[in-house]
Amino acid sequence: MRFLLGVFCSSIGPASYSLISDYFPPSYRSTANSVENAGVYVGAGLSSLCVILIGMFGWRGMYMVCGSIGVLIGLLTLVIIKEPKRGVYDLAT
């Protein structure tokens, strides 16, 4: 499972940077990349709340709560975020 986690996490970076470059003009890309990268650290900080969830629901219940939230966020992402038109902000050569 750790191997698969590494495989999937390593494929997220190039895809997210590609989407950011298609969604944002060059003047906002550094801010967009900063917000995207901050998500890793905010998520790691919020993961310490799992201790509270374990105390309330047990470890199995905590996995169900966190997994349900992840599935909901994934479904919202599929509904809300649309594929951008590619190359809108590319420099003309």
N, CA, C and O atoms as a CHARMM CRD file, in Angstrom:
* protein
*
  372
    1    1 MET  N      0.80800  -1.18600   0.00000 PROA 1      0.00000
    2    1 MET  CA     0.00000   0.00000   0.00000 PROA 1      0.00000
    3    1 MET  C      0.86200   1.26600   0.00000 PROA 1      0.00000
    4    1 MET  O      0.51900   2.25400  -0.64900 PROA 1      0.00000
    5    2 ARG  N      1.96700   1.23100   0.72100 PROA 2      0.00000
    6    2 ARG  CA     2.84600   2.41600   0.71900 PROA 2      0.00000
    7    2 ARG  C      3.43300   2.65300  -0.66600 PROA 2      0.00000
    8    2 ARG  O      3.59100   3.79600  -1.09600 PROA 2      0.00000
    9    3 PHE  N      3.75400   1.57000  -1.35700 PROA 3      0.00000
   10    3 PHE  CA     4.26600   1.71100  -2.71400 PROA 3      0.00000
   11    3 PHE  C      3.21700   2.37100  -3.61300 PROA 3      0.00000
   12    3 PHE  O      3.52900   3.29200  -4.36800 PROA 3      0.00000
   13    4 LEU  N      1.98300   1.89700  -3.52600 PROA 4      0.00000
   14    4 LEU  CA     0.92000   2.47600  -4.34900 PROA 4      0.00000
   15    4 LEU  C      0.64900   3.92800  -3.96800 PROA 4      0.00000
   16    4 LEU  O      0.36500   4.75600  -4.83400 PROA 4      0.00000
   17    5 LEU  N      0.73300   4.23800  -2.68500 PROA 5      0.00000
   18    5 LEU  CA     0.56900   5.62600  -2.26200 PROA 5      0.00000
   19    5 LEU  C      1.63900   6.49800  -2.91300 PROA 5      0.00000
   20    5 LEU  O      1.34100   7.59200  -3.39200 PROA 5      0.00000
   21    6 GLY  N      2.86900   6.02500  -2.93300 PROA 6      0.00000
   22    6 GLY  CA     3.94400   6.77700  -3.57600 PROA 6      0.00000
   23    6 GLY  C      3.72300   6.94400  -5.07200 PROA 6      0.00000
   24    6 GLY  O      3.99400   8.00800  -5.63000 PROA 6      0.00000
   25    7 VAL  N      3.23600   5.90200  -5.71400 PROA 7      0.00000
   26    7 VAL  CA     2.96800   5.97200  -7.15300 PROA 7      0.00000
   27    7 VAL  C      1.89800   7.02100  -7.44400 PROA 7      0.00000
   28    7 VAL  O      2.05800   7.85000  -8.33900 PROA 7      0.00000
   29    8 PHE  N      0.81200   6.97800  -6.68700 PROA 8      0.00000
   30    8 PHE  CA    -0.28500   7.91400  -6.95100 PROA 8      0.00000
   31    8 PHE  C      0.07800   9.33500  -6.55100 PROA 8      0.00000
   32    8 PHE  O     -0.29400  10.28200  -7.24400 PROA 8      0.00000
   33    9 CYS  N      0.78900   9.50100  -5.45800 PROA 9      0.00000
   34    9 CYS  CA     1.17900  10.85200  -5.04000 PROA 9      0.00000
   35    9 CYS  C      2.17700  11.47100  -6.01400 PROA 9      0.00000
   36    9 CYS  O      2.16200  12.68300  -6.22500 PROA 9      0.00000
   37   10 SER  N      3.04000  10.65500  -6.60900 PROA 10     0.00000
   38   10 SER  CA     4.01500  11.20200  -7.54600 PROA 10     0.00000
   39   10 SER  C      3.36000  11.63500  -8.85500 PROA 10     0.00000
   40   10 SER  O      3.91100  12.46700  -9.57600 PROA 10     0.00000
   41   11 SER  N      2.21000  11.08700  -9.16300 PROA 11     0.00000
   42   11 SER  CA     1.53100  11.49100 -10.40400 PROA 11     0.00000
   43   11 SER  C      0.65200  12.72100 -10.21200 PROA 11     0.00000
   44   11 SER  O      0.18500  13.29300 -11.19700 PROA 11     0.00000
   45   12 ILE  N      0.41500  13.14100  -8.98500 PROA 12     0.00000
   46   12 ILE  CA    -0.44500  14.29000  -8.73200 PROA 12     0.00000
   47   12 ILE  C      0.24500  15.59800  -9.11800 PROA 12     0.00000
   48   12 ILE  O     -0.39100  16.48500  -9.68800 PROA 12     0.00000
   49   13 GLY  N      1.53000  15.72500  -8.81700 PROA 13     0.00000
   50   13 GLY  CA     2.25400  16.97100  -9.05600 PROA 13     0.00000
   51   13 GLY  C      2.18600  17.46700 -10.48900 PROA 13     0.00000
   52   13 GLY  O      1.72400  18.58500 -10.71800 PROA 13     0.00000
   53   14 PRO  N      2.62700  16.68200 -11.46200 PROA 14     0.00000
   54   14 PRO  CA     2.58600  17.16400 -12.84400 PROA 14     0.00000
   55   14 PRO  C      1.17300  17.50000 -13.32000 PROA 14     0.00000
   56   14 PRO  O      0.98000  18.47700 -14.04200 PROA 14     0.00000
   57   15 ALA  N      0.19500  16.70400 -12.92400 PROA 15     0.00000
   58   15 ALA  CA    -1.17900  16.97700 -13.34900 PROA 15     0.00000
   59   15 ALA  C     -1.70000  18.27100 -12.73100 PROA 15     0.00000
   60   15 ALA  O     -2.36800  19.05200 -13.40800 PROA 15     0.00000
   61   16 SER  N     -1.40400  18.50500 -11.45500 PROA 16     0.00000
   62   16 SER  CA    -1.90500  19.72900 -10.81700 PROA 16     0.00000
   63   16 SER  C     -1.21300  20.96100 -11.38100 PROA 16     0.00000
   64   16 SER  O     -1.86100  21.99200 -11.56700 PROA 16     0.00000
   65   17 TYR  N      0.07400  20.88400 -11.65400 PROA 17     0.00000
   66   17 TYR  CA     0.77000  22.03400 -12.22900 PROA 17     0.00000
   67   17 TYR  C      0.27400  22.32600 -13.64400 PROA 17     0.00000
   68   17 TYR  O      0.19900  23.48500 -14.05400 PROA 17     0.00000
   69   18 SER  N     -0.06100  21.28200 -14.38100 PROA 18     0.00000
   70   18 SER  CA    -0.60000  21.47400 -15.72400 PROA 18     0.00000
   71   18 SER  C     -1.96300  22.15200 -15.67000 PROA 18     0.00000
   72   18 SER  O     -2.24100  23.06100 -16.45200 PROA 18     0.00000
   73   19 LEU  N     -2.81300  21.70700 -14.74200 PROA 19     0.00000
   74   19 LEU  CA    -4.12600  22.33900 -14.60700 PROA 19     0.00000
   75   19 LEU  C     -4.00900  23.78400 -14.14400 PROA 19     0.00000
   76   19 LEU  O     -4.73700  24.65300 -14.62500 PROA 19     0.00000
   77   20 ILE  N     -3.10100  24.04300 -13.21900 PROA 20     0.00000
   78   20 ILE  CA    -2.91300  25.41700 -12.73300 PROA 20     0.00000
   79   20 ILE  C     -2.46000  26.32400 -13.87200 PROA 20     0.00000
   80   20 ILE  O     -2.91900  27.46200 -13.97600 PROA 20     0.00000
   81   21 SER  N     -1.56700  25.83300 -14.72300 PROA 21     0.00000
   82   21 SER  CA    -1.10000  26.67600 -15.82400 PROA 21     0.00000
   83   21 SER  C     -2.19900  26.93500 -16.84700 PROA 21     0.00000
   84   21 SER  O     -2.14500  27.93600 -17.56100 PROA 21     0.00000
   85   22 ASP  N     -3.20600  26.04500 -16.93400 PROA 22     0.00000
   86   22 ASP  CA    -4.31700  26.27400 -17.85900 PROA 22     0.00000
   87   22 ASP  C     -5.44500  27.09200 -17.23700 PROA 22     0.00000
   88   22 ASP  O     -6.22000  27.71600 -17.96200 PROA 22     0.00000
   89   23 TYR  N     -5.55000  27.10100 -15.93200 PROA 23     0.00000
   90   23 TYR  CA    -6.60900  27.86200 -15.26100 PROA 23     0.00000
   91   23 TYR  C     -6.21100  29.29900 -14.94400 PROA 23     0.00000
   92   23 TYR  O     -7.07400  30.17600 -14.90000 PROA 23     0.00000
   93   24 PHE  N     -4.93200  29.55600 -14.72200 PROA 24     0.00000
   94   24 PHE  CA    -4.50000  30.86500 -14.23800 PROA 24     0.00000
   95   24 PHE  C     -3.50600  31.51600 -15.18600 PROA 24     0.00000
   96   24 PHE  O     -2.65900  30.83200 -15.76200 PROA 24     0.00000
   97   25 PRO  N     -3.59900  32.83400 -15.35300 PROA 25     0.00000
   98   25 PRO  CA    -2.60100  33.54400 -16.16300 PROA 25     0.00000
   99   25 PRO  C     -1.26400  33.55900 -15.42300 PROA 25     0.00000
  100   25 PRO  O     -1.22600  33.33100 -14.21400 PROA 25     0.00000
  101   26 PRO  N     -0.17400  33.82300 -16.13400 PROA 26     0.00000
  102   26 PRO  CA     1.15000  33.78800 -15.50300 PROA 26     0.00000
  103   26 PRO  C      1.28200  34.68000 -14.26300 PROA 26     0.00000
  104   26 PRO  O      2.05100  34.35200 -13.36000 PROA 26     0.00000
  105   27 SER  N      0.56200  35.78200 -14.20000 PROA 27     0.00000
  106   27 SER  CA     0.69900  36.68100 -13.05200 PROA 27     0.00000
  107   27 SER  C      0.11800  36.08700 -11.76500 PROA 27     0.00000
  108   27 SER  O      0.46400  36.54800 -10.67800 PROA 27     0.00000
  109   28 TYR  N     -0.75200  35.08100 -11.85700 PROA 28     0.00000
  110   28 TYR  CA    -1.36500  34.47500 -10.66800 PROA 28     0.00000
  111   28 TYR  C     -0.88200  33.06000 -10.39400 PROA 28     0.00000
  112   28 TYR  O     -1.29700  32.45400  -9.40600 PROA 28     0.00000
  113   29 ARG  N     -0.03100  32.52800 -11.22700 PROA 29     0.00000
  114   29 ARG  CA     0.38100  31.12700 -11.07400 PROA 29     0.00000
  115   29 ARG  C      1.16400  30.86200  -9.80300 PROA 29     0.00000
  116   29 ARG  O      1.00300  29.80800  -9.18900 PROA 29     0.00000
  117   30 SER  N      2.00800  31.79700  -9.39700 PROA 30     0.00000
  118   30 SER  CA     2.77400  31.54900  -8.16700 PROA 30     0.00000
  119   30 SER  C      1.85000  31.48500  -6.96600 PROA 30     0.00000
  120   30 SER  O      2.07000  30.67600  -6.06500 PROA 30     0.00000
  121   31 THR  N      0.82100  32.31900  -6.93400 PROA 31     0.00000
  122   31 THR  CA    -0.15500  32.26200  -5.84500 PROA 31     0.00000
  123   31 THR  C     -0.94900  30.96600  -5.89900 PROA 31     0.00000
  124   31 THR  O     -1.17200  30.33100  -4.86800 PROA 31     0.00000
  125   32 ALA  N     -1.37000  30.57500  -7.07700 PROA 32     0.00000
  126   32 ALA  CA    -2.13400  29.33300  -7.22300 PROA 32     0.00000
  127   32 ALA  C     -1.28400  28.12400  -6.82400 PROA 32     0.00000
  128   32 ALA  O     -1.78100  27.21700  -6.15500 PROA 32     0.00000
  129   33 ASN  N     -0.02300  28.09900  -7.22000 PROA 33     0.00000
  130   33 ASN  CA     0.86300  27.00800  -6.81500 PROA 33     0.00000
  131   33 ASN  C      1.08100  27.00500  -5.31000 PROA 33     0.00000
  132   33 ASN  O      1.16500  25.93600  -4.70500 PROA 33     0.00000
  133   34 SER  N      1.17600  28.17300  -4.69600 PROA 34     0.00000
  134   34 SER  CA     1.35700  28.25300  -3.24300 PROA 34     0.00000
  135   34 SER  C      0.14700  27.69800  -2.50800 PROA 34     0.00000
  136   34 SER  O      0.29000  26.96000  -1.53300 PROA 34     0.00000
  137   35 VAL  N     -1.03800  28.05100  -2.97500 PROA 35     0.00000
  138   35 VAL  CA    -2.25700  27.53800  -2.33900 PROA 35     0.00000
  139   35 VAL  C     -2.34500  26.02400  -2.50800 PROA 35     0.00000
  140   35 VAL  O     -2.71000  25.31400  -1.57000 PROA 35     0.00000
  141   36 GLU  N     -2.01600  25.53300  -3.68700 PROA 36     0.00000
  142   36 GLU  CA    -2.06000  24.09200  -3.93300 PROA 36     0.00000
  143   36 GLU  C     -1.06100  23.36000  -3.04500 PROA 36     0.00000
  144   36 GLU  O     -1.39000  22.31900  -2.47600 PROA 36     0.00000
  145   37 ASN  N      0.14500  23.88500  -2.91800 PROA 37     0.00000
  146   37 ASN  CA     1.15800  23.24500  -2.08500 PROA 37     0.00000
  147   37 ASN  C      0.85000  23.37200  -0.60300 PROA 37     0.00000
  148   37 ASN  O      1.22500  22.49600   0.17700 PROA 37     0.00000
  149   38 ALA  N      0.18100  24.43500  -0.19900 PROA 38     0.00000
  150   38 ALA  CA    -0.19100  24.60000   1.20900 PROA 38     0.00000
  151   38 ALA  C     -1.20400  23.54500   1.63700 PROA 38     0.00000
  152   38 ALA  O     -1.28700  23.20700   2.81800 PROA 38     0.00000
  153   39 GLY  N     -1.97000  23.02800   0.69200 PROA 39     0.00000
  154   39 GLY  CA    -2.95100  21.99600   1.01700 PROA 39     0.00000
  155   39 GLY  C     -2.32500  20.76700   1.65300 PROA 39     0.00000
  156   39 GLY  O     -2.94200  20.12900   2.50700 PROA 39     0.00000
  157   40 VAL  N     -1.11800  20.43000   1.25100 PROA 40     0.00000
  158   40 VAL  CA    -0.42000  19.28100   1.83700 PROA 40     0.00000
  159   40 VAL  C     -0.18000  19.52000   3.32000 PROA 40     0.00000
  160   40 VAL  O     -0.41800  18.63700   4.14400 PROA 40     0.00000
  161   41 TYR  N      0.28600  20.70200   3.65400 PROA 41     0.00000
  162   41 TYR  CA     0.62400  21.00000   5.04100 PROA 41     0.00000
  163   41 TYR  C     -0.61800  21.23200   5.89500 PROA 41     0.00000
  164   41 TYR  O     -0.64300  20.85400   7.06600 PROA 41     0.00000
  165   42 VAL  N     -1.63300  21.84200   5.32800 PROA 42     0.00000
  166   42 VAL  CA    -2.89400  22.01800   6.05900 PROA 42     0.00000
  167   42 VAL  C     -3.52800  20.65000   6.31500 PROA 42     0.00000
  168   42 VAL  O     -4.03200  20.38900   7.40700 PROA 42     0.00000
  169   43 GLY  N     -3.50000  19.79900   5.32600 PROA 43     0.00000
  170   43 GLY  CA    -4.04200  18.44700   5.50100 PROA 43     0.00000
  171   43 GLY  C     -3.28700  17.65800   6.55300 PROA 43     0.00000
  172   43 GLY  O     -3.89500  16.94500   7.35200 PROA 43     0.00000
  173   44 ALA  N     -1.97000  17.78000   6.56100 PROA 44     0.00000
  174   44 ALA  CA    -1.18500  17.08900   7.58400 PROA 44     0.00000
  175   44 ALA  C     -1.50300  17.63500   8.97100 PROA 44     0.00000
  176   44 ALA  O     -1.57100  16.87400   9.93600 PROA 44     0.00000
  177   45 GLY  N     -1.69600  18.94000   9.07700 PROA 45     0.00000
  178   45 GLY  CA    -2.04900  19.52900  10.36300 PROA 45     0.00000
  179   45 GLY  C     -3.43000  19.09700  10.83000 PROA 45     0.00000
  180   45 GLY  O     -3.63200  18.81500  12.01100 PROA 45     0.00000
  181   46 LEU  N     -4.37800  19.04500   9.90400 PROA 46     0.00000
  182   46 LEU  CA    -5.73600  18.62600  10.26000 PROA 46     0.00000
  183   46 LEU  C     -5.82000  17.13900  10.57700 PROA 46     0.00000
  184   46 LEU  O     -6.74400  16.69700  11.26100 PROA 46     0.00000
  185   47 SER  N     -4.85800  16.36800  10.08100 PROA 47     0.00000
  186   47 SER  CA    -4.89800  14.93100  10.34700 PROA 47     0.00000
  187   47 SER  C     -4.71100  14.62600  11.83200 PROA 47     0.00000
  188   47 SER  O     -5.09200  13.55100  12.29400 PROA 47     0.00000
  189   48 SER  N     -4.13000  15.56100  12.58100 PROA 48     0.00000
  190   48 SER  CA    -3.99800  15.33400  14.01500 PROA 48     0.00000
  191   48 SER  C     -5.36400  15.31800  14.70200 PROA 48     0.00000
  192   48 SER  O     -5.48200  14.83000  15.82600 PROA 48     0.00000
  193   49 LEU  N     -6.39100  15.84200  14.04400 PROA 49     0.00000
  194   49 LEU  CA    -7.74900  15.77200  14.58500 PROA 49     0.00000
  195   49 LEU  C     -8.29300  14.34900  14.57900 PROA 49     0.00000
  196   49 LEU  O     -9.29700  14.06200  15.23100 PROA 49     0.00000
  197   50 CYS  N     -7.63300  13.46200  13.84300 PROA 50     0.00000
  198   50 CYS  CA    -8.06900  12.06500  13.81800 PROA 50     0.00000
  199   50 CYS  C     -7.99800  11.44000  15.20600 PROA 50     0.00000
  200   50 CYS  O     -8.74800  10.50800  15.49800 PROA 50     0.00000
  201   51 VAL  N     -7.12100  11.92800  16.05900 PROA 51     0.00000
  202   51 VAL  CA    -7.03600  11.42500  17.42900 PROA 51     0.00000
  203   51 VAL  C     -8.35700  11.67400  18.15600 PROA 51     0.00000
  204   51 VAL  O     -8.82700  10.82500  18.91300 PROA 51     0.00000
  205   52 ILE  N     -8.94400  12.83000  17.92400 PROA 52     0.00000
  206   52 ILE  CA   -10.24100  13.14400  18.53500 PROA 52     0.00000
  207   52 ILE  C    -11.32000  12.22100  17.97300 PROA 52     0.00000
  208   52 ILE  O    -12.17200  11.73100  18.71500 PROA 52     0.00000
  209   53 LEU  N    -11.28200  11.98600  16.65200 PROA 53     0.00000
  210   53 LEU  CA   -12.26000  11.09400  16.04300 PROA 53     0.00000
  211   53 LEU  C    -12.11300   9.66700  16.53700 PROA 53     0.00000
  212   53 LEU  O    -13.11400   8.97100  16.71200 PROA 53     0.00000
  213   54 ILE  N    -10.88600   9.21700  16.76500 PROA 54     0.00000
  214   54 ILE  CA   -10.66800   7.87300  17.29700 PROA 54     0.00000
  215   54 ILE  C    -11.27300   7.77000  18.69100 PROA 54     0.00000
  216   54 ILE  O    -11.88500   6.75700  19.03100 PROA 54     0.00000
  217   55 GLY  N    -11.10500   8.81300  19.49600 PROA 55     0.00000
  218   55 GLY  CA   -11.70000   8.81200  20.82500 PROA 55     0.00000
  219   55 GLY  C    -13.21500   8.78200  20.78200 PROA 55     0.00000
  220   55 GLY  O    -13.84300   8.18300  21.65500 PROA 55     0.00000
  221   56 MET  N    -13.81200   9.41300  19.78800 PROA 56     0.00000
  222   56 MET  CA   -15.27200   9.47000  19.69200 PROA 56     0.00000
  223   56 MET  C    -15.87100   8.22100  19.04700 PROA 56     0.00000
  224   56 MET  O    -16.86800   7.69200  19.53900 PROA 56     0.00000
  225   57 PHE  N    -15.27300   7.74100  17.94500 PROA 57     0.00000
  226   57 PHE  CA   -15.88000   6.67900  17.14200 PROA 57     0.00000
  227   57 PHE  C    -15.08200   5.37800  17.11200 PROA 57     0.00000
  228   57 PHE  O    -15.57600   4.37700  16.59300 PROA 57     0.00000
  229   58 GLY  N    -13.87500   5.36300  17.64700 PROA 58     0.00000
  230   58 GLY  CA   -12.99200   4.20900  17.48000 PROA 58     0.00000
  231   58 GLY  C    -12.24500   4.32800  16.15800 PROA 58     0.00000
  232   58 GLY  O    -12.57200   5.17400  15.32600 PROA 58     0.00000
  233   59 TRP  N    -11.24500   3.48100  15.97200 PROA 59     0.00000
  234   59 TRP  CA   -10.42100   3.64300  14.77900 PROA 59     0.00000
  235   59 TRP  C    -11.17700   3.26800  13.50900 PROA 59     0.00000
  236   59 TRP  O    -10.94900   3.87100  12.46100 PROA 59     0.00000
  237   60 ARG  N    -12.06100   2.29700  13.58100 PROA 60     0.00000
  238   60 ARG  CA   -12.83500   1.93500  12.38200 PROA 60     0.00000
  239   60 ARG  C    -13.79700   3.05900  11.99500 PROA 60     0.00000
  240   60 ARG  O    -13.94700   3.38200  10.81600 PROA 60     0.00000
  241   61 GLY  N    -14.43400   3.63700  12.98100 PROA 61     0.00000
  242   61 GLY  CA   -15.33800   4.74800  12.72000 PROA 61     0.00000
  243   61 GLY  C    -14.60800   5.95700  12.16000 PROA 61     0.00000
  244   61 GLY  O    -15.12300   6.66900  11.29900 PROA 61     0.00000
  245   62 MET  N    -13.38300   6.18000  12.66900 PROA 62     0.00000
  246   62 MET  CA   -12.57800   7.29400  12.16500 PROA 62     0.00000
  247   62 MET  C    -12.26600   7.09300  10.68600 PROA 62     0.00000
  248   62 MET  O    -12.32400   8.04800   9.91100 PROA 62     0.00000
  249   63 TYR  N    -11.93400   5.86500  10.28300 PROA 63     0.00000
  250   63 TYR  CA   -11.68300   5.59700   8.87200 PROA 63     0.00000
  251   63 TYR  C    -12.93700   5.81400   8.03400 PROA 63     0.00000
  252   63 TYR  O    -12.85600   6.30600   6.90900 PROA 63     0.00000
  253   64 MET  N    -14.08100   5.45200   8.57200 PROA 64     0.00000
  254   64 MET  CA   -15.33100   5.66700   7.84000 PROA 64     0.00000
  255   64 MET  C    -15.62500   7.15400   7.68300 PROA 64     0.00000
  256   64 MET  O    -16.03800   7.58700   6.60700 PROA 64     0.00000
  257   65 VAL  N    -15.42100   7.94000   8.73100 PROA 65     0.00000
  258   65 VAL  CA   -15.67000   9.38700   8.65900 PROA 65     0.00000
  259   65 VAL  C    -14.71200  10.03400   7.66000 PROA 65     0.00000
  260   65 VAL  O    -15.14000  10.77600   6.77500 PROA 65     0.00000
  261   66 CYS  N    -13.42400   9.75300   7.80200 PROA 66     0.00000
  262   66 CYS  CA   -12.43200  10.36700   6.90500 PROA 66     0.00000
  263   66 CYS  C    -12.62200   9.89200   5.46400 PROA 66     0.00000
  264   66 CYS  O    -12.49600  10.68600   4.53100 PROA 66     0.00000
  265   67 GLY  N    -12.92300   8.61400   5.27700 PROA 67     0.00000
  266   67 GLY  CA   -13.15700   8.09400   3.93400 PROA 67     0.00000
  267   67 GLY  C    -14.38600   8.69900   3.29000 PROA 67     0.00000
  268   67 GLY  O    -14.38200   9.00900   2.09900 PROA 67     0.00000
  269   68 SER  N    -15.44300   8.86800   4.07800 PROA 68     0.00000
  270   68 SER  CA   -16.66700   9.48200   3.55000 PROA 68     0.00000
  271   68 SER  C    -16.42400  10.92300   3.12600 PROA 68     0.00000
  272   68 SER  O    -16.91100  11.36400   2.08500 PROA 68     0.00000
  273   69 ILE  N    -15.66800  11.65100   3.93800 PROA 69     0.00000
  274   69 ILE  CA   -15.33500  13.03400   3.57900 PROA 69     0.00000
  275   69 ILE  C    -14.52000  13.05600   2.28900 PROA 69     0.00000
  276   69 ILE  O    -14.75400  13.89800   1.42100 PROA 69     0.00000
  277   70 GLY  N    -13.57400  12.14400   2.16200 PROA 70     0.00000
  278   70 GLY  CA   -12.76300  12.07200   0.94900 PROA 70     0.00000
  279   70 GLY  C    -13.57500  11.75100  -0.28700 PROA 70     0.00000
  280   70 GLY  O    -13.35000  12.33300  -1.34800 PROA 70     0.00000
  281   71 VAL  N    -14.52000  10.82700  -0.16000 PROA 71     0.00000
  282   71 VAL  CA   -15.38000  10.47800  -1.29500 PROA 71     0.00000
  283   71 VAL  C    -16.25300  11.66800  -1.68200 PROA 71     0.00000
  284   71 VAL  O    -16.42200  11.95400  -2.86700 PROA 71     0.00000
  285   72 LEU  N    -16.80700  12.36200  -0.68800 PROA 72     0.00000
  286   72 LEU  CA   -17.62700  13.53800  -0.98100 PROA 72     0.00000
  287   72 LEU  C    -16.82400  14.63100  -1.68600 PROA 72     0.00000
  288   72 LEU  O    -17.30000  15.23000  -2.65000 PROA 72     0.00000
  289   73 ILE  N    -15.61800  14.88900  -1.20900 PROA 73     0.00000
  290   73 ILE  CA   -14.77200  15.89800  -1.85000 PROA 73     0.00000
  291   73 ILE  C    -14.42500  15.47200  -3.27100 PROA 73     0.00000
  292   73 ILE  O    -14.40500  16.30300  -4.17900 PROA 73     0.00000
  293   74 GLY  N    -14.15200  14.18400  -3.47400 PROA 74     0.00000
  294   74 GLY  CA   -13.86700  13.69000  -4.81400 PROA 74     0.00000
  295   74 GLY  C    -15.03900  13.85800  -5.75900 PROA 74     0.00000
  296   74 GLY  O    -14.86600  14.26000  -6.91000 PROA 74     0.00000
  297   75 LEU  N    -16.23900  13.54700  -5.27200 PROA 75     0.00000
  298   75 LEU  CA   -17.42700  13.72000  -6.11300 PROA 75     0.00000
  299   75 LEU  C    -17.68600  15.19000  -6.42400 PROA 75     0.00000
  300   75 LEU  O    -18.03500  15.53700  -7.55300 PROA 75     0.00000
  301   76 LEU  N    -17.51400  16.05300  -5.42500 PROA 76     0.00000
  302   76 LEU  CA   -17.66900  17.49300  -5.67000 PROA 76     0.00000
  303   76 LEU  C    -16.65800  17.99000  -6.69700 PROA 76     0.00000
  304   76 LEU  O    -16.97800  18.82600  -7.54200 PROA 76     0.00000
  305   77 THR  N    -15.44300  17.47100  -6.61900 PROA 77     0.00000
  306   77 THR  CA   -14.40800  17.85500  -7.57200 PROA 77     0.00000
  307   77 THR  C    -14.80100  17.46100  -8.99100 PROA 77     0.00000
  308   77 THR  O    -14.62300  18.23500  -9.93200 PROA 77     0.00000
  309   78 LEU  N    -15.33600  16.25400  -9.13700 PROA 78     0.00000
  310   78 LEU  CA   -15.76400  15.80600 -10.46500 PROA 78     0.00000
  311   78 LEU  C    -16.89700  16.66100 -11.01900 PROA 78     0.00000
  312   78 LEU  O    -16.97300  16.88000 -12.22700 PROA 78     0.00000
  313   79 VAL  N    -17.77000  17.14100 -10.15000 PROA 79     0.00000
  314   79 VAL  CA   -18.91800  17.93200 -10.58300 PROA 79     0.00000
  315   79 VAL  C    -18.52900  19.38400 -10.84900 PROA 79     0.00000
  316   79 VAL  O    -18.96100  19.96800 -11.84300 PROA 79     0.00000
  317   80 ILE  N    -17.72100  19.96700  -9.97200 PROA 80     0.00000
  318   80 ILE  CA   -17.44200  21.40400 -10.02000 PROA 80     0.00000
  319   80 ILE  C    -16.33200  21.76400 -11.00000 PROA 80     0.00000
  320   80 ILE  O    -16.48000  22.70700 -11.77800 PROA 80     0.00000
  321   81 ILE  N    -15.23300  21.03300 -10.97400 PROA 81     0.00000
  322   81 ILE  CA   -14.07000  21.40000 -11.79000 PROA 81     0.00000
  323   81 ILE  C    -14.20200  20.78100 -13.17000 PROA 81     0.00000
  324   81 ILE  O    -14.30200  19.56200 -13.31400 PROA 81     0.00000
  325   82 LYS  N    -14.20100  21.62900 -14.17000 PROA 82     0.00000
  326   82 LYS  CA   -14.29300  21.18600 -15.55900 PROA 82     0.00000
  327   82 LYS  C    -12.92000  21.27300 -16.22000 PROA 82     0.00000
  328   82 LYS  O    -12.05100  22.03000 -15.78600 PROA 82     0.00000
  329   83 GLU  N    -12.74800  20.49800 -17.25600 PROA 83     0.00000
  330   83 GLU  CA   -11.48500  20.50200 -17.99800 PROA 83     0.00000
  331   83 GLU  C    -11.31600  21.86100 -18.67800 PROA 83     0.00000
  332   83 GLU  O    -12.18200  22.27800 -19.44800 PROA 83     0.00000
  333   84 PRO  N    -10.21200  22.55300 -18.40000 PROA 84     0.00000
  334   84 PRO  CA   -10.01500  23.86700 -19.01400 PROA 84     0.00000
  335   84 PRO  C     -9.56800  23.73200 -20.46900 PROA 84     0.00000
  336   84 PRO  O     -9.07100  22.69100 -20.89900 PROA 84     0.00000
  337   85 LYS  N     -9.76000  24.80700 -21.19800 PROA 85     0.00000
  338   85 LYS  CA    -9.24000  24.85300 -22.56000 PROA 85     0.00000
  339   85 LYS  C     -7.71800  24.95200 -22.46600 PROA 85     0.00000
  340   85 LYS  O     -7.18700  25.80700 -21.75700 PROA 85     0.00000
  341   86 ARG  N     -7.04300  24.09800 -23.16300 PROA 86     0.00000
  342   86 ARG  CA    -5.58300  24.01200 -23.06000 PROA 86     0.00000
  343   86 ARG  C     -4.90300  25.13000 -23.83400 PROA 86     0.00000
  344   86 ARG  O     -5.33000  25.49500 -24.92900 PROA 86     0.00000
  345   87 GLY  N     -3.83800  25.66700 -23.24900 PROA 87     0.00000
  346   87 GLY  CA    -2.99600  26.62900 -23.93200 PROA 87     0.00000
  347   87 GLY  C     -3.52300  28.03600 -24.02200 PROA 87     0.00000
  348   87 GLY  O     -3.01200  28.82800 -24.81400 PROA 87     0.00000
  349   88 VAL  N     -4.53200  28.38100 -23.23800 PROA 88     0.00000
  350   88 VAL  CA    -5.10500  29.72300 -23.31100 PROA 88     0.00000
  351   88 VAL  C     -4.06700  30.77200 -22.91400 PROA 88     0.00000
  352   88 VAL  O     -3.99700  31.84400 -23.51500 PROA 88     0.00000
  353   89 TYR  N     -3.27200  30.45900 -21.91200 PROA 89     0.00000
  354   89 TYR  CA    -2.30500  31.44100 -21.39900 PROA 89     0.00000
  355   89 TYR  C     -0.88400  31.18900 -21.90700 PROA 89     0.00000
  356   89 TYR  O      0.06000  31.80000 -21.40600 PROA 89     0.00000
  357   90 ASP  N     -0.71400  30.30700 -22.88400 PROA 90     0.00000
  358   90 ASP  CA     0.61300  30.08600 -23.45100 PROA 90     0.00000
  359   90 ASP  C      1.05100  31.30000 -24.24300 PROA 90     0.00000
  360   90 ASP  O      0.23600  31.97000 -24.87700 PROA 90     0.00000
  361   91 LEU  N      2.32700  31.57400 -24.20200 PROA 91     0.00000
  362   91 LEU  CA     2.85400  32.70400 -24.96200 PROA 91     0.00000
  363   91 LEU  C      2.89900  32.35500 -26.44000 PROA 91     0.00000
  364   91 LEU  O      3.29500  31.25200 -26.81700 PROA 91     0.00000
  365   92 ALA  N      2.49800  33.28700 -27.25600 PROA 92     0.00000
  366   92 ALA  CA     2.55100  33.07300 -28.71000 PROA 92     0.00000
  367   92 ALA  C      3.99100  33.09300 -29.16900 PROA 92     0.00000
  368   92 ALA  O      4.75500  33.99200 -28.81900 PROA 92     0.00000
  369   93 THR  N      4.35500  32.10400 -29.94700 PROA 93     0.00000
  370   93 THR  CA     5.73900  32.06300 -30.45700 PROA 93     0.00000
  371   93 THR  C      5.77900  32.26700 -31.93700 PROA 93     0.00000
  372   93 THR  O      6.85700  32.26200 -32.53200 PROA 93     0.00000
